[in-house]
Amino acid sequence: MPSSQISALPSARDIDLLHDRINQWYLQHARDLPWRTGANTPWEVMVSEFMLQQTPVKRVLPVWETWLERWPTPADLAAEEPGEAVRAWGRLGYPRRAQRLHAAAVAVLERHGGKVPASYEELLALPGVGSYTAAAISVFAFGRRATVIDTNIRRVHARLISGKALPSKALTAAETRLAEALMPEDLAESNLWNVSVMELGALICTAKSPSCEQCPVFDRCAWVAAGKPEADYQPKGQAWAGTDRQLRGAMLSVLRAASGGVDRTLLTTGGKPDVAYPAELAPAIRALAALNSPSEQIDRCYAGLLADGLAQEKAGLVSL
């Protein structure tokens, strides 16, 4: 990629310096995460990538471990009903990811003999696998050369090279070109670079209150050199209280707690705080009732769970 197509791209010598400093920082400061042992199966890496989408590492760790104890291969998960995947997903959020991971396991079994494919194109064809996830699995599970671009990487690039406080709201073609231009040519170094920049964004170059004084390329940062200008937009966190996501999550918690189907009225009435429920269900139902959700929201969320396949109703009984 000619440098003239990318504004303010450092010289080849400066890019080599960035590679060396950031990679060396990673080798000294990387978190000890179980999906980074170097001996992980591709399936273990794939599960981690699904779970880490929009979910912090500390919440993923225990679920990832128990998931793989139960389903150590794609074939093991594919043999289960999708509802069991949703149940095991627990409170990681965005439970449709569990459905998609189950569908991906089925596809791996049917199309690839139970082995996670290594190529970007074959990974991208799996259910629930987008461009980031395909690149990440290809790199982190198979050591292939691909450009991994997540939010952390985009933020480091925006500050370090472009002098911006935050990347664009959505990934742009210019950001992709920049990421590709910064990739080392050497295969092993490119693998290390992907994870090093990601880790730098996660631990040091954070969205709020970055620890610039601890950054290995502080003196090379265009954003710092520009006086740390404010972002041209204010990122908005996702609302939770009172949202459909909160209510759907509470309904799913009731279904996860149940050993079998539950009467649909437990969900469609929003729970009743003064009723004695079975011990296994009582905490989840009390939490659902405490939301005091309006009836139209309850109806909408219940219908949505059925439509999305996260719940099923038969003869008045609802289950995952």
Phi, psi and chi 1 to 4 in degrees:
 res  aa     phi    psi   chi1   chi2   chi3   chi4
   1 MET       -  114.0  174.9   66.3   63.1      -
   2 PRO   -59.9  138.3  -20.6   31.7      -      -
   3 SER   -64.3  -23.0   60.4      -      -      -
   4 SER   -64.7  -17.8   60.5      -      -      -
   5 GLN   -87.6   -4.7  -64.7 -175.1   30.1      -
   6 ILE  -129.7  115.9  -56.6  171.0      -      -
   7 SER   -65.6  139.3   61.3      -      -      -
   8 ALA    60.1   28.2      -      -      -      -
   9 LEU   -69.8  130.3 -174.7   68.8      -      -
  10 PRO   -62.0  164.1  -20.7   32.3      -      -
  11 SER   -67.5  163.7   67.2      -      -      -
  12 ALA   -58.6  -37.3      -      -      -      -
  13 ARG   -65.4  -42.4 -179.5  177.2  179.1 -179.7
  14 ASP   -67.9  -36.1  -75.5  -18.5      -      -
  15 ILE   -64.5  -40.9  -69.2  177.2      -      -
  16 ASP   -59.6  -39.1  -73.9  -16.8      -      -
  17 LEU   -64.5  -42.3 -177.4  145.7      -      -
  18 LEU   -61.5  -44.5  -62.5  179.6      -      -
  19 HIS   -55.9  -49.6  -69.6  162.7      -      -
  20 ASP   -64.1  -48.1 -178.2   63.9      -      -
  21 ARG   -67.0  -46.1  -74.3 -165.2 -171.7  177.9
  22 ILE   -70.6  -40.2  -66.7  176.1      -      -
  23 ASN   -64.6  -41.6  -74.4  -15.3      -      -
  24 GLN   -66.0  -38.0  -71.8  -57.5  -44.1      -
  25 TRP   -59.9  -45.0  170.4   86.2      -      -
  26 TYR   -61.5  -44.6  172.8   80.5      -      -
  27 LEU   -61.7  -25.6  -68.1  173.8      -      -
  28 GLN   -92.7  -26.8  -64.0  175.7   32.2      -
  29 HIS  -123.2    2.2  -60.1  -76.9      -      -
  30 ALA   -60.4  143.3      -      -      -      -
  31 ARG   -68.9  147.0  -69.9  169.6  -68.8 -179.1
  32 ASP   -87.3   93.1 -177.8   16.0      -      -
  33 LEU  -109.6  140.4  -59.2  176.9      -      -
  34 PRO   -66.9  -17.8   24.0  -33.8      -      -
  35 TRP   -93.7   10.8   45.4   82.8      -      -
  36 ARG  -119.1   25.6  -73.3 -176.4 -176.5  166.6
  37 THR   -73.1  -19.7   65.3      -      -      -
  38 GLY    88.6  -10.4      -      -      -      -
  39 ALA  -117.3   11.7      -      -      -      -
  40 ASN   -70.4  148.5  -62.0  107.5      -      -
  41 THR   -76.2  156.2   67.1      -      -      -
  42 PRO   -56.6  -34.3  -29.3   37.6      -      -
  43 TRP   -64.1  -41.2  173.1 -118.4      -      -
  44 GLU   -61.6  -41.0  -70.1  171.0  -12.6      -
  45 VAL   -67.0  -41.9  173.9      -      -      -
  46 MET   -61.2  -44.9 -178.4  173.4  175.3      -
  47 VAL   -60.6  -42.7  171.3      -      -      -
  48 SER   -62.8  -39.9   74.8      -      -      -
  49 GLU   -67.0  -37.7  -70.2  -61.0  -23.7      -
  50 PHE   -63.9  -44.8  -91.7   74.6      -      -
  51 MET   -71.3  -31.0  -69.5 -175.9  173.1      -
  52 LEU   -79.7   -6.9  -72.9  165.4      -      -
  53 GLN   -66.1  111.4  -63.9  167.0   13.0      -
  54 GLN    63.8   21.9  -60.3  178.1  -69.3      -
  55 THR  -135.6  131.4  -54.2      -      -      -
  56 PRO   -64.8  151.9  -19.2   30.8      -      -
  57 VAL   -55.6  -44.1  165.6      -      -      -
  58 LYS   -63.1  -27.6   63.8 -179.2  180.0 -179.1
  59 ARG   -81.7  -28.4  -72.0  175.0   55.2 -165.9
  60 VAL   -75.3  -38.0  167.7      -      -      -
  61 LEU   -47.9  -56.3  -78.6  167.7      -      -
  62 PRO   -67.9  -34.3   22.8  -33.1      -      -
  63 VAL   -70.4  -40.8 -178.7      -      -      -
  64 TRP   -59.2  -43.7 -178.5   86.0      -      -
  65 GLU   -65.7  -46.7  -69.5  170.2  -11.9      -
  66 THR   -69.6  -34.4   56.3      -      -      -
  67 TRP   -59.5  -47.5 -175.1  -75.7      -      -
  68 LEU   -76.5  -22.1  -73.0  162.6      -      -
  69 GLU   -66.5  -36.9  -72.7  174.3    0.9      -
  70 ARG   -83.0  -39.9 -177.9  174.0 -179.4 -178.4
  71 TRP  -129.0   76.7  -60.6  -53.0      -      -
  72 PRO   -72.4  -10.5   24.6  -33.8      -      -
  73 THR  -136.2  160.7   69.9      -      -      -
  74 PRO   -57.3  -37.4  -24.7   34.0      -      -
  75 ALA   -62.8  -35.9      -      -      -      -
  76 ASP   -63.3  -43.6  -66.8  -40.9      -      -
  77 LEU   -71.0  -40.8  178.5   59.1      -      -
  78 ALA   -60.8  -27.1      -      -      -      -
  79 ALA   -75.0  -13.5      -      -      -      -
  80 GLU   -90.3  164.1  -68.4  -85.5   13.8      -
  81 GLU   -75.8  148.1  -67.8  -64.3  -37.1      -
  82 PRO   -55.5  -32.2  -24.8   33.5      -      -
  83 GLY   -61.5  -30.7      -      -      -      -
  84 GLU   -68.5  -33.9  -77.5  -55.8  -59.5      -
  85 ALA   -65.0  -42.2      -      -      -      -
  86 VAL   -64.1  -40.4  175.3      -      -      -
  87 ARG   -62.5  -46.0 -171.5 -172.3  -52.6  -82.6
  88 ALA   -70.8  -20.7      -      -      -      -
  89 TRP   -63.5  -25.4 -162.4 -105.5      -      -
  90 GLY    60.5 -132.1      -      -      -      -
  91 ARG  -106.6   33.2  -59.0 -174.4   63.8   81.1
  92 LEU   -70.4  -18.1  -73.9 -178.0      -      -
  93 GLY    87.7  160.7      -      -      -      -
  94 TYR    47.2   63.3  -57.8   97.4      -      -
  95 PRO   -64.0  -14.2   23.7  -34.9      -      -
  96 ARG   -63.8  -20.6  -66.8 -173.4   72.9  179.1
  97 ARG   -61.8  -34.9  -70.7 -179.1  -66.1  163.8
  98 ALA   -65.1  -42.7      -      -      -      -
  99 GLN   -59.3  -44.7  -77.7 -176.4  -40.7      -
 100 ARG   -68.6  -35.7  -69.8  166.5 -177.9  153.3
 101 LEU   -66.0  -38.7 -178.7   51.5      -      -
 102 HIS   -63.5  -45.1 -179.2  -85.1      -      -
 103 ALA   -63.0  -36.7      -      -      -      -
 104 ALA   -66.3  -38.6      -      -      -      -
 105 ALA   -62.8  -42.0      -      -      -      -
 106 VAL   -61.6  -43.6  172.0      -      -      -
 107 ALA   -65.2  -39.3      -      -      -      -
 108 VAL   -61.8  -40.8  166.9      -      -      -
 109 LEU   -66.7  -46.0 -177.8   62.5      -      -
 110 GLU   -77.0  -36.7  -66.1  177.5  -13.0      -
 111 ARG   -96.3  -26.3  -57.0  175.5 -164.4  170.6
 112 HIS  -129.3   20.1  -55.6  -73.1      -      -
 113 GLY    63.6   25.3      -      -      -      -
 114 GLY    87.6    2.4      -      -      -      -
 115 LYS  -108.6  128.8  -65.0 -176.7  178.1 -180.0
 116 VAL   -60.7  127.0  176.0      -      -      -
 117 PRO   -70.4  156.1   27.2  -35.5      -      -
 118 ALA   -96.6  -25.7      -      -      -      -
 119 SER   -79.5  146.8   77.6      -      -      -
 120 TYR   -57.2  -44.1  175.1   88.1      -      -
 121 GLU   -65.2  -42.7  -67.5   75.6   15.1      -
 122 GLU   -70.0  -35.7  -71.1  177.4  -43.7      -
 123 LEU   -65.8  -42.8  -73.0  163.6      -      -
 124 LEU   -62.6  -25.4 -167.6   60.3      -      -
 125 ALA   -79.4   -8.9      -      -      -      -
 126 LEU   -78.6  147.9  -63.6  175.7      -      -
 127 PRO   -57.7  136.1  -24.2   34.3      -      -
 128 GLY    78.0    3.1      -      -      -      -
 129 VAL  -105.0  114.4  175.5      -      -      -
 130 GLY   -97.5 -171.9      -      -      -      -
 131 SER   -63.2  -41.3   57.8      -      -      -
 132 TYR   -63.4  -50.8  162.1   77.2      -      -
 133 THR   -62.9  -39.4  -56.5      -      -      -
 134 ALA   -62.4  -44.7      -      -      -      -
 135 ALA   -65.2  -42.5      -      -      -      -
 136 ALA   -63.8  -44.1      -      -      -      -
 137 ILE   -66.1  -41.9  -62.8  171.6      -      -
 138 SER   -59.8  -40.6  178.8      -      -      -
 139 VAL   -78.4  -53.8  169.6      -      -      -
 140 PHE   -79.9  -23.4  -58.3  141.0      -      -
 141 ALA   -97.1  -30.2      -      -      -      -
 142 PHE  -122.3   -5.3  -63.2  100.1      -      -
 143 GLY    68.5   24.1      -      -      -      -
 144 ARG   -77.7  165.0  -61.5  -95.7  179.8  120.4
 145 ARG   -93.9  116.0 -169.1  178.3 -170.1  -79.6
 146 ALA  -153.6  155.5      -      -      -      -
 147 THR   -93.9  112.3  -55.4      -      -      -
 148 VAL   -92.6  129.1  179.0      -      -      -
 149 ILE  -133.5  101.3  -50.1  175.0      -      -
 150 ASP  -113.9 -176.5   77.7  -22.0      -      -
 151 THR   -61.2  -41.2  -59.8      -      -      -
 152 ASN   -63.3  -44.9  -71.6  -43.5      -      -
 153 ILE   -63.8  -43.8  -70.6  174.1      -      -
 154 ARG   -60.3  -38.9  -67.5  175.9   60.5 -141.7
 155 ARG   -68.2  -42.2 -174.1  168.3   56.6 -107.3
 156 VAL   -61.3  -46.1  171.3      -      -      -
 157 HIS   -62.1  -41.2  -70.1  172.6      -      -
 158 ALA   -61.4  -43.3      -      -      -      -
 159 ARG   -77.3  -49.8  -69.9  174.9  178.7  164.7
 160 LEU   -65.5  -42.2 -178.6   59.7      -      -
 161 ILE  -104.6  -45.0  -52.7  -60.6      -      -
 162 SER   -92.6  -11.5  -55.5      -      -      -
 163 GLY    72.8   22.2      -      -      -      -
 164 LYS  -106.1  145.2  -62.2  171.2   58.8  178.4
 165 ALA   -65.8  -36.4      -      -      -      -
 166 LEU  -140.3  153.3  -65.9  173.6      -      -
 167 PRO   -71.0  175.8   28.1  -34.9      -      -
 168 SER   -61.0  158.8  -57.4      -      -      -
 169 LYS   -60.2  -33.9  -68.5 -177.2  178.3  180.0
 170 ALA  -130.5  151.2      -      -      -      -
 171 LEU   -58.0  129.6  178.9   64.2      -      -
 172 THR  -107.8  164.8   65.9      -      -      -
 173 ALA   -63.5  -35.3      -      -      -      -
 174 ALA   -65.2  -39.2      -      -      -      -
 175 GLU   -65.1  -39.5  -72.8  177.5  -53.5      -
 176 THR   -64.7  -43.0  -60.5      -      -      -
 177 ARG   -62.1  -40.9  -69.7 -164.3  -61.7  -89.9
 178 LEU   -63.1  -46.9  174.3   58.0      -      -
 179 ALA   -59.0  -40.6      -      -      -      -
 180 GLU   -69.1  -36.6  -68.9  171.7  -13.6      -
 181 ALA   -69.0  -27.6      -      -      -      -
 182 LEU   -85.3  -10.2  -68.1  173.5      -      -
 183 MET   -68.5  131.5  -80.1  -76.3  -72.5      -
 184 PRO   -63.4  149.8  -20.7   32.8      -      -
 185 GLU   -75.0  -36.1  -70.3  -63.2  -31.2      -
 186 ASP   -65.4  133.9  178.3   75.1      -      -
 187 LEU   -61.2  -53.0  175.3   59.9      -      -
 188 ALA   -62.0  -40.5      -      -      -      -
 189 GLU   -69.0  -33.3 -170.7  178.1   10.9      -
 190 SER   -66.1  -39.6   72.4      -      -      -
 191 ASN   -60.8  -46.1  -70.0  170.6      -      -
 192 LEU   -65.3  -40.3 -179.7   58.1      -      -
 193 TRP   -61.0  -43.6  173.1 -109.5      -      -
 194 ASN   -55.6  -50.6  -83.5  -44.5      -      -
 195 VAL   -75.5  -29.8   70.3      -      -      -
 196 SER   -67.1  -46.1  -63.4      -      -      -
 197 VAL   -67.2  -38.5  179.6      -      -      -
 198 MET   -60.2  -44.2 -173.7 -177.2  -62.1      -
 199 GLU   -69.0  -36.6 -168.5   79.1  -21.7      -
 200 LEU   -61.6  -41.9 -174.2   68.2      -      -
 201 GLY   -67.7  -33.6      -      -      -      -
 202 ALA   -74.7  -35.0      -      -      -      -
 203 LEU  -106.1  -33.8  -60.8 -176.8      -      -
 204 ILE  -115.3  -56.5  -58.6  -63.9      -      -
 205 CYS   -88.0   59.0 -164.7      -      -      -
 206 THR   -76.9  163.4   54.6      -      -      -
 207 ALA   -63.5  -41.0      -      -      -      -
 208 LYS  -116.0  137.2  -62.2  179.3 -179.9  178.9
 209 SER    52.0   59.4  -56.7      -      -      -
 210 PRO   -64.6  146.0   23.7  -34.5      -      -
 211 SER   -91.3   69.3  -57.3      -      -      -
 212 CYS   -58.6  -35.7  -65.7      -      -      -
 213 GLU   -65.3  -17.8   67.1  -76.1   -7.3      -
 214 GLN   -98.3   -0.5  -61.0  177.6   34.0      -
 215 CYS   -76.9  132.8  179.1      -      -      -
 216 PRO   -70.2  -14.1   27.5  -36.0      -      -
 217 VAL  -122.8   30.8  -71.3      -      -      -
 218 PHE   -52.7  -44.1  173.6   81.6      -      -
 219 ASP   -75.4   -5.7   61.1  -33.3      -      -
 220 ARG  -110.5    3.0  -61.6  -77.3  171.9  162.4
 221 CYS   -81.3  122.3 -179.2      -      -      -
 222 ALA   -66.2  -33.1      -      -      -      -
 223 TRP   -67.1  -44.4 -178.1   57.8      -      -
 224 VAL   -63.2  -44.0  170.7      -      -      -
 225 ALA   -61.9  -29.4      -      -      -      -
 226 ALA   -85.1    2.0      -      -      -      -
 227 GLY    88.7   20.0      -      -      -      -
 228 LYS    53.6   60.6  -63.2 -176.2  180.0 -179.2
 229 PRO   -61.8  151.5   23.5  -34.3      -      -
 230 GLU   -67.1  156.4  -65.2  -68.0  -31.2      -
 231 ALA   -67.1  153.3      -      -      -      -
 232 ASP   -85.2    7.6   53.3   11.6      -      -
 233 TYR  -154.0  159.5   68.1   91.9      -      -
 234 GLN  -104.5  114.5  -71.1  -62.1  -39.5      -
 235 PRO   -63.7  138.6   22.5  -31.6      -      -
 236 LYS  -109.8  125.1  -63.9 -179.3  179.9  179.2
 237 GLY   -70.3  154.4      -      -      -      -
 238 GLN   -75.6  129.7  -69.7 -172.8  -36.0      -
 239 ALA   -65.9  154.0      -      -      -      -
 240 TRP  -131.3  -55.7  174.0 -110.0      -      -
 241 ALA   -59.7  126.6      -      -      -      -
 242 GLY    81.7   -0.2      -      -      -      -
 243 THR   -85.5  164.8   62.4      -      -      -
 244 ASP   -60.9  -35.2  -75.6    6.5      -      -
 245 ARG   -59.9  -42.7  -79.4 -174.2   56.4 -135.7
 246 GLN   -64.4  -44.4 -175.9 -172.2   33.3      -
 247 LEU   -67.8  -44.1  178.0   55.3      -      -
 248 ARG   -59.7  -40.1  -77.7  164.7   58.7  108.9
 249 GLY   -62.5  -40.1      -      -      -      -
 250 ALA   -67.0  -38.4      -      -      -      -
 251 MET   -64.2  -42.7  -71.2  178.4  169.0      -
 252 LEU   -65.8  -32.0  -76.2  174.5      -      -
 253 SER   -62.7  -36.7  -68.5      -      -      -
 254 VAL   -64.2  -44.3  173.5      -      -      -
 255 LEU   -68.4  -34.9  -62.5 -179.6      -      -
 256 ARG   -65.9  -35.7  -72.3 -167.8 -169.7   97.7
 257 ALA   -74.0  -20.8      -      -      -      -
 258 ALA   -81.6  138.1      -      -      -      -
 259 SER   -79.4  -18.4   54.9      -      -      -
 260 GLY  -144.6 -155.9      -      -      -      -
 261 GLY   -74.0  152.9      -      -      -      -
 262 VAL  -118.4  153.2  -58.7      -      -      -
 263 ASP   -61.4  133.0 -168.5  -65.9      -      -
 264 ARG   -58.3  -26.9   69.9 -175.2  -57.3  -86.2
 265 THR   -66.2  -22.6   59.3      -      -      -
 266 LEU   -61.1  -31.5  -69.0 -177.8      -      -
 267 LEU   -93.4  -42.0  -58.2 -178.8      -      -
 268 THR   -76.8  -13.3   56.8      -      -      -
 269 THR   -99.6   -1.6   61.1      -      -      -
 270 GLY    76.6   11.2      -      -      -      -
 271 GLY    81.5  152.3      -      -      -      -
 272 LYS  -122.0  116.1  -61.4  -64.1 -177.4 -178.4
 273 PRO   -66.2  -18.4   23.9  -33.2      -      -
 274 ASP  -101.8   12.1   55.4  -14.1      -      -
 275 VAL  -103.3  141.9  174.1      -      -      -
 276 ALA   -83.9  114.8      -      -      -      -
 277 TYR  -106.4  161.8  -65.8  106.4      -      -
 278 PRO   -54.6  147.2  -25.2   34.3      -      -
 279 ALA   -57.1  -36.9      -      -      -      -
 280 GLU   -67.9  -24.9   65.3  176.6    6.0      -
 281 LEU  -100.8  -22.8  -60.8  179.1      -      -
 282 ALA   -53.7  -49.5      -      -      -      -
 283 PRO   -59.7  -42.8  -23.7   35.2      -      -
 284 ALA   -68.1  -38.4      -      -      -      -
 285 ILE   -69.8  -39.5  -67.1  176.2      -      -
 286 ARG   -61.5  -39.3  -77.2 -162.9  -63.8  -92.7
 287 ALA   -65.5  -38.5      -      -      -      -
 288 LEU   -65.1  -45.0  174.8   61.2      -      -
 289 ALA   -64.4  -34.1      -      -      -      -
 290 ALA   -65.2  -19.9      -      -      -      -
 291 LEU   -69.6  -26.0  -62.6 -179.1      -      -
 292 ASN    50.5   47.4 -163.8   29.3      -      -
 293 SER   -74.1  144.5  -56.2      -      -      -
 294 PRO   -65.8  152.9   21.6  -31.2      -      -
 295 SER   -61.0  -37.1   58.2      -      -      -
 296 GLU   -67.3  -33.0   61.4  -88.7   16.1      -
 297 GLN   -71.0  -39.9 -175.0 -177.0   27.8      -
 298 ILE   -59.8  -47.5  -68.4  171.9      -      -
 299 ASP   -60.9  -43.1  -68.0  -17.7      -      -
 300 ARG   -64.9  -43.8  178.9  174.2   65.8 -111.0
 301 CYS   -70.4  -38.1  -70.7      -      -      -
 302 TYR   -64.0  -45.8  179.1   71.7      -      -
 303 ALA   -61.5  -36.5      -      -      -      -
 304 GLY   -66.2  -39.2      -      -      -      -
 305 LEU   -62.1  -40.8  -68.9  178.7      -      -
 306 LEU   -67.6  -44.2  -63.7  179.7      -      -
 307 ALA   -64.5  -34.9      -      -      -      -
 308 ASP   -82.5   -4.9  -69.0  -18.9      -      -
 309 GLY    77.1   12.2      -      -      -      -
 310 LEU   -80.5  -17.5  -69.6  169.0      -      -
 311 ALA  -143.3  156.9      -      -      -      -
 312 GLN  -136.7  144.7   54.4 -175.0  -30.7      -
 313 GLU  -119.1  130.7  179.3 -177.3  -25.1      -
 314 LYS  -139.2  121.5  -65.1 -179.3  179.5  179.2
 315 ALA    54.4   40.1      -      -      -      -
 316 GLY    82.3   -3.0      -      -      -      -
 317 LEU  -105.8  138.3  -65.6  179.4      -      -
 318 VAL  -115.4  138.8 -171.1      -      -      -
 319 SER  -148.2  169.7   62.1      -      -      -
 320 LEU   -71.5      -  -66.5  173.9      -      -
